[in-house]
Amino acid sequence: MSDLYARHRAVAPDWLALYYEDPIELTHGEGRHVWDANGKRYLDFFGGILTTMTAHALPEVTKAVSEQAGRILHSSTLYLNRPMVELAERIAQLSGIPNARVFFTTSGTEANDTALLLATTYRRSNTVLAMRNSYHGRSFSAIGVTGNRGWSPTSLSPLQTLYVHGGVRTRGPFAHLDDEEFIAACVEDLKDLLGHTRPPAALIAEPVQGVGGFTSPPDGLYAAFREVLQEHGILWISDEVQTGWGRTGDHFWGWQAHGRNGPPDILTFAKGLGNGMSIGGVVARAEIMNCLDANSISTFGGTQITTAAALANLTYLLEHDLQGNARRVGGMLIERLRAATADLPGVREVRGRGLMIGIELVRPGTDEADPRAASAVLEAAREDGLLIGKGGGHHTSALRIAPPLSLTVAEAEEGAAILERALRSAC
C-alpha cells in the first residue's frame, strides 16, 4: 500500500471510492493523455468523469486561468462580474430557451438542487417525477430524485419522488417492444401514474443516463412525455451535466434528440464546461428563474477564474467543431468496438452516441450483470495504459467510455485495441 493511499484511508470517508486495487495518483496531463506519480502514461478515456472535455492542459484555457489569476480570482455574486455575464450571455443563446436566465453553481449536484428548488417553488408542489436508473448528484435533494440504488444511500428526502419507465431501452417490462411501441407504452405508464397523484412540479431526466451506464430511450420519448406534461402544467428539467456541449455528437444538447415540442423549461449543466474547473449552472425561462421571493446569492458560483476558463473552453470547442469530431470519431469508435466484441458472450451491448459509449457486461449465457468482469476489464485496461470508467445500475456492470472531445482517429484506434484485449482477457 502506498504512503499516499494509507494517508487517504486514514482521513477520507470509507464511502469515498477509488478506482483500482492499487489506486493511482495522476500528476499531470496533456491532450488526451495523463501520467501517474510513477511516470506511466495513460490514454484517458474518462476525462475525470466526463469533465476534461476538450483536452488536458489546453493552452487556451491555461492562458485564460493564468491571466485571470493575475487580476482577481473571486468577488462573489454581490459585485458585477464581466466574465460571468459574458459566459451567461453565450449559454443563454446556446440553450434554445426563450427569455433565458442563467445562474452559476460550483457543480452539477448544486445545479440540479437549484433546478429542483425553482421547479417546486414555481409549481408549489414537492412531488417530482424522475427516471428509473437515473443519477442527479449527491446532495440531499438530488439523492432524493436519484433512481439508482447504488448511489442512493437514504430514502429520506424533502421531495416525494415518483419514478417513470423509459430511461433504459433494453431492460424492463417494455424492452421487447419496437421503438414506437416502447414510447407509446412509457407514455401510457406516465398518464396512468399522473392519474393517481397530485400534479407534480417537474420531470427531471438525463437525455442519456450517465452513472446509469450511458443508457438512453429512443429519440422522441421526452418529446412525447412533454405533450403529457404540458397538459398538466408540469415542468421538464433536462439534466445535461454529462450530455451537454456536443458530447453526443448528433446534438449540442441531449434534449435536442427529443425537441420537437421545443426546449425544456429548465436545463442544468456542469462538468465539461470548465474543462476541470468547478462550474455548473441552471438555465430557465425568466418567469421560472425569478420565482424565488427570498434573497439568494452564490459565494463561489460563477467566480471570475472559473468563468474565464469556461469562456475560453467553450470558445475553443465551438471554433474547432468538437461536436462534429465527437460525431465522426465517436461513431467510428462505437462501430470498432461492436465489431471487436461481436463474438464475446460476456458483452451484452455496446451502446451510446458520439463520445459517450457504454459496454454492458453480463455473465456468459445469462442476462445477469457481471460487476466482477467490469472490474477486471477496468484493471486490465489500466495495466495496458488506458483509463475508463464504470457504471450501470446497482451492479455497476457497464464500462463507461468518454474521452476528451478532441480525440483523434489514431487515439480511438489505440484505445479500442486496448479495450478489445482487456475484454477478451476478462469475458
N, C-alpha and C positions, 0 to 999 in steps of 0.2 A: 504494500500500500504506500503510495507516495505521501510525502510530508504534507503537501497541499490538500490531498484528499482527506487525510486524517484530521487536519485542521477544519476542513469544510464540515465533516461529520460531527465535530465537537461543537460547532456553533450554529449550524443550519438545521431547520426542522427536518424530521425524518421523512416528511412527505414531499420535500423539495427534490424531485427526481433528477438523476444524472444518467445520461446515456453511457453504455458500455460497462463491461465487468471491470475494466481498468480505465476509469474516466480520463479524458484528455483535457489539457489546458490549451486553448487556442491563443496564440500570442500576436499574430499579425496576418494580414491578408492582402491580396492584390488580384484584381479582376475576378475570376471565378475560382480562385484558389485560396486556401488558408494553410497556415503552418502551426504545428503544435510546439510545446516547450522543448521537445527533443529534436526539433528541426525537421520533422517529417512533413511533407507536403501532401495536401488532400485536395481533390476536386470537390467543390462544395455544391451539393445538390439539395441543400435545405435552407441555406441563407439565414441562419439564426431564426428559424421558424418563419420563413417567407418574408423576412424583414430587410435583409440586404437585397434590395430589389433590382438595382442597376448593376453595381459591381463593388467589390471591396476596394477601399482606398480610391474611390473615383476622384480624380483630380479636381473636377468642378465643385464637388461637394466639400472636399477637403479645403479648397481655397475659400469657399464661402464661410465655412466654420471658422477658419483662421482669421479672416478679415473681420468677421462679426465679433469674434472673441477679443480682438484688439480694440473694439469700440465699447460695446456693452453687452453683457450676457443676458440680463434679465431686468425687468422692471415691474412685472405683474400686469394684470389687465386694468389696473387703475389709471394707467397712462396710455396715451396714444402710442402705437407700435407700428411703424411703417412696414416692416417685413410681414407682420401678421395680417395687416389689411391687404397687402398685395397678394399674399397667398390665398386669403379668403375670397378675393375677387376672382382669382383663377379657378378655384374649386367650385364656387357658386355657378360660374359659367359652364364648367365641365359637367356638373351634376345633372343637368337637364331639369332640375326642379325650378318651377317658376317662382319669381319673387323670393329667392332663396336667402336664408341667413345661415351663417357658419359660426359654430362655437368650437374652439380647440380644447383638447384634453391632453393628457400625457400617455394614454394607452387606449387600446380597443375595448378593454373592460370598462374603463371610465366613460368611453363614448357610448357604449350600449347602456350603461347605467343612466346616463343623461337622456338618451332616447326614451327609455322606459319612464323616467320622471316626466318628460314632456308629454308623452302619449297618455299616461294615466291622469295627469293634471288636466290636459286639454279635453279628455273624454269623461273625466270624473268617474273613472272605473279602475279598480285594481285587478281586473281579470285580463289575462294576456294569453293569446294563442301562440304556441311555439311548435316547432317541428320535432318529431322523434329523431333521436340520434344527433341532435344539434349541440353546439357549444357556443357560448356567448361571453365567457370571461369568468373571473374568479371573485368578483365582489359578491356581496350577499344577494343583491337583486339579480345579478347576472347568473349566478348559480341557480337561482330560483326559476329561471326560464331555460336552463340547460337540460336537454333531453338525452343526455349521455351519462349513464350510471357511473362510469369510470372517472368522471370529472365533476360529480355532484355529491359532495361529502355530507350534505344535510338536506332533509326535507323541509326544514323550517324556511319560511320565506315571507316577505311583506306582500307578495303577489299570489293570486290564485291563477295557476297556470294550467291550461288545457292543451294537450298535445295532439297534433294533427298528423295524419298519414301523408306521405309523398316525398320525403327527403331522400329516401333510398329506393332506387328504381328496381333493383334486382333481388330484394328480400321483402318479406312481409306478405300480407294477405292478397295484395294486388299484383305481385311480381309476375304472375303468369299471363297477365293481360298485355295487349299491344299498347303502344304509347297513347293512342286516342282513348282507348278504354280505360287505361290507367288514370289518365287525367279526369275522365268522367267519374270514375269510382271515388277518387280522392275528393272531388268537388261535392259529390253526394254525401260523403262522410262529413265534410265540413258543414254542409247545410243541416245535416241531422244533429251535429254537435251544437250548432247555434240555436237549434230549437229546444235545447234542454238547459240553457244557461242565460243569465243576464247578458246584455250586449258587452262584449269585451272592448278594451281600449284599443288593442292593436294586435296584428300578427307580426312577430319578428322571425325572420328567416334568412339563412345564408343561401345565396343562389347556388353555391357549391359548398357542401359541408366540409369544413377544414379538418378539425380534430376528428370528426367522424369518419375520416378515411377518403376524402375527396369524392364523396358520393353526390349525386345530383338527380333531380327529377327530369322528365322530358321537358324540352323547351316549351314554354307556354303554360306550364302548370300555375305559376304565380299570377299570370295574367288572368287565367280562369278563376283563381281564388279571388283576385281583385274585384271582379264583377260581383261576386257574392258579398265581399266585404263592404263595397261601396253602397250596396243596398241597405246595409245596417249602420253606415257611418263609421265603420271600423277602419283604423289607420293601418297602413302597410309600412313596416320598418325593414329596409334591406340592409342586412349586416354585411358590409363589403370589406370588412377588416382583412380578409385573406383574398377575396376575389377581385378587388378593385385595382385600378391603374393599368389595366390591359393585360393582366397575367393570364387570363383565359384565352387571349389571342383573338377570338372572334369579336369580342366586345371590350370597350373600355371599362364598363361596369358589368358585374354579373347580372344585374336586374334587366339589362337590355335584351337578354335572351327571352325575357318574359314581358316585354314592354309594349305590347300592342294597346294597352289601356293607359299608357303614359308612365311617367316615373313614379317611384314610391313617394309617400308623404314625408318620410324621414329616411335618411341614408347615413350610415355610420362608416367610418374609415379609420385606419391606423397603419401599423406595420410598415409596409414598403415605402410609404410616402417620405419618411425621414431617412431612409437607407441606413437605419441603425440608431438614429436619434429618436428620443422618446416623444412621439407625437401621435395624436389621434384626433378625432373630431366628429361632429354631427352637422349634417345639412338638413334643413327643414324649411317648409314654407313659413313666411314671416308670421302668419297668424298662429301657427303652432309654436314656433320658437319663442314668440313673445307672450305666451300664455301664462308664464310664471308671474305671480303677484308679490314676490318677496325678493329681497336683494340676493344676488348671486354673482360671484366673481370666480376667477381661477388664478391661483398663485403661480402655478407652473405651466398651465395650458397656453400654448402659443407664445413661448418666450422668443426673444429676438434670435437667439442662436439656433433654436430648433426650426423656426420658420424660415430663416435664411438658408439653412441646409435643405429644407424641404423644397423651397423655391428653386434652388439650383438643381436638385434631383429631379423634380417634375419637369423642369425646362429641358434637361438632358434627355429624359425619357421621351418627351414629345418630339424634340428635334431629331432624334435618332430612330424614331419609329420602333421603339422596343416592343410595342404591342404587335406590330407586324412580324418582328423577329420571333416573338413568343408563338405566334400562329404558325410560322414556317418551320422553325426548329423544333418546336413542341410537337407539331403534327408528325414530323419525321421521327422524333424520339418515341412517340406512342406506337407508331407502326413498327418500328425496330424492336421494341420491347414485346409487342404482341407476337411478332414472328419468332422471336427468340424463346418465348415461353409457351408456344402453342402445344408442345408435347410434354409439358410438365404437369403431372396430375395434381400437384400441390398448389398450382396457380389457378384460382377460380376466375379472376377477371383482371384485365388491365384496362383502366378507365381514366377519364379526365379530358381536359381540353387545354390547349396552349401548354404553358409550362406549369401545370398543376395536375400531376399524374399520380394515380393510386394503383397499387398492385395488391390485390386481396389474396391472402394465403389461407388454405384450408388443409385439413388432414386428408391425404390422398384417399379417394374412394368415398368421401363423405362431403357434406356441405357444412361441416363444423369448423369454426375459426381455429387457426393454429398459431397462437401467440408465440409458442416456442420456436417455430420456424421463422417468424418475423424477427425475433431477437437474434437468431443465428445468422440470418441474412444481413442484418444490421452490423453484426460483428465482423462477418467475412468481408463485407464491402469496405468497412473501415480499415481492416488489415491490408486490403488491396489498394487503399488510397482514395476512397470515395465516402463522403458523408451524406447520409439520407435520414429521413425521419420515419416515425411510426404513428399510427392512429387507428381509428375504426371501431367505434362502439366499445362495449365493456371489455372485450377480449383483446384489443389492440393487435389485430392480426393483419392490418394493411400497411404497406410501405408507402411513405409519402415522399414524392419527388418534386421539388420546387426550386430549381436553380435560379440565380440572378437572370433577369430578362435579356441580358446581353450575351447569353450562352452562344458559343459558336457551334457550327456543324461538327467540327473535329472534336470538340469537347463533349458534345452529345454522344458521338460515336464511342469515344473513350469511356464515358460513364456507362453507356449501355452494355459495353463489353464486360466491364467490371461487374455490373449488376447481373448479367447472364451467368457469369462464373459463380457468383455468390448464391444465386437462386439454385443452380444445379448442384451445388455442394450441400444445400440445406433442404431442398424439396425433391 
